[in-house]
Amino acid sequence: MTETTGATGEGTRAVRAGLPEPVKNEPTLPGPVFAAHFHLPGDVEGPYTYGRDENPTWTLLERAVGELEAPGRDDVETLVFASGMAAISSVLFSQLRAGDTVVMPDDGYQALPLVHEQLRAYGIQVRTAPTGGDAQLAVLEGARLLWIETPSNPGLDVCDIRRLVDAAHARGALVAVDNTLATPLGQRPLELGADFSVASGTKQLTGHGDVLLGYVSGRDAEAMTAVRRWRKLVGAIPGPMEAWLAHRSIATLHLRVERQSANALAVAEALRDWPEELGVRYPGLPGDPSYKIASQQMRRFGCVVSFTLPTRARAERFLDALRLVDDATSFGGVRSTAERRGRWGGDAVPDGFIRFSAGAEDTEDLVADVRRALRESTG
Ligand SMILES: Cc1ncc(COP(=O)(O)O)c(C=O)c1O
């Protein structure tokens, strides 16, 4: 039981998430515990024995994430990992066996094709379908696990989580949702029936571009035991310092998400209203193909906006001309970033496609910077 019990507003919940009961003369959020081993006389008993299995700093962070992903529920377990990919791999490789079938998106995070390759090498059948239009529904028959990424990165398509979960469960399949882009303040997949909510905490959850982290929240105790076992086997654990930094950052998650969502919407509107047709995508923009379903299942629409400039050269000039926006990969940080996504070669996007991550700058400054860079790059 943590001190947050009884806190109902999302901002209140975020600032107190995972805090221990107050102890006189102790800090509010205890510092990172650096320990490879713990004193362990006699029998091997928990909670803390060896540093690859458990750490008190992870415990507090796991409580914090759990309180955001599944407020008020004590049947949900959260485990933290060294990165989002470690978290994703822990679910896929702990739940699937040779001969199983998994349904994955074909427009998700660019490292997923590597995962598909590895799953196939282990004798697991991988079927893919796009996120938009709930197209994964059509290839569900016989699957053991359905993997959803909504909104998808970088295309920002959205699928109906509840509808896909119902269809998957009716066929006996588990469902995992990559909740990286939305964050738990944007959507709560477990409340929509998913078995796992999985995310990269490297992005908006921690939000300062200085930590790699991942987590899995799940409500099936047996499945989570297998995920925990996988973490122990592979050792893909976060350092105590990273875990502590992440917990510290969660205190401002609500503030950051509110500002960054507002900034993303303002940038999306500016791009929509620009005299050139830029194919802007943002799930929170009325009229966007994702808007209807996003409005049903999301409480905030995220900080990522995508759009397409006519050529690679124009996109590069645009990125060069931005002053408040760093040309960098990743997303979700308090400082805006943007990149020409095609430079990585992994996504099926045009040469001029830009993924833009709105930071926490003043809205009018950010929009003015984008407009100026659009103008200056026209040349
Ligand atoms: C949607 C999504 N899932 C997972 C990941 C992987 O996270 P990490 O880089 O923390 O391993 C990313 C990284 O960009 C991502 O965008």
The ligand as an SDF file (V2000), in Angstrom:
LIG
                    3D

 16 16  0  0  0  0  0  0  0  0999 V2000
    6.5830    2.4880  -30.0490 C   0  0  0  0  0  0  0  0  0  0  0  0
    7.9300    2.0740  -29.5570 C   0  0  0  0  0  0  0  0  0  0  0  0
    8.0570    0.9220  -28.8780 N   0  0  0  0  0  0  0  0  0  0  0  0
    9.2530    0.5230  -28.4120 C   0  0  0  0  0  0  0  0  0  0  0  0
   10.4010    1.2550  -28.6170 C   0  0  0  0  0  0  0  0  0  0  0  0
   11.7130    0.7370  -28.1170 C   0  0  0  0  0  0  0  0  0  0  0  0
   12.1060    1.4100  -26.9770 O   0  0  0  0  0  0  0  0  0  0  0  0
   13.6330    1.5300  -26.4620 P   0  0  0  0  0  0  0  0  0  0  0  0
   14.3480    2.3850  -27.4430 O   0  0  0  0  0  0  0  0  0  0  0  0
   13.5000    2.0820  -25.0980 O   0  0  0  0  0  0  0  0  0  0  0  0
   14.1950    0.1290  -26.4630 O   0  0  0  0  0  0  0  0  0  0  0  0
   10.3110    2.4580  -29.3000 C   0  0  0  0  0  0  0  0  0  0  0  0
   11.5370    3.2780  -29.5200 C   0  0  0  0  0  0  0  0  0  0  0  0
   11.5260    4.2220  -30.3040 O   0  0  0  0  0  0  0  0  0  0  0  0
    9.0510    2.8730  -29.7870 C   0  0  0  0  0  0  0  0  0  0  0  0
    8.9130    4.0220  -30.4640 O   0  0  0  0  0  0  0  0  0  0  0  0
  1  2  1  0
  2  3  1  0
  2 15  2  0
  3  4  2  0
  4  5  1  0
  5  6  1  0
  5 12  2  0
  6  7  1  0
  7  8  1  0
  8  9  2  0
  8 10  1  0
  8 11  1  0
 12 13  1  0
 12 15  1  0
 13 14  2  0
 15 16  1  0
M  END
$$$$
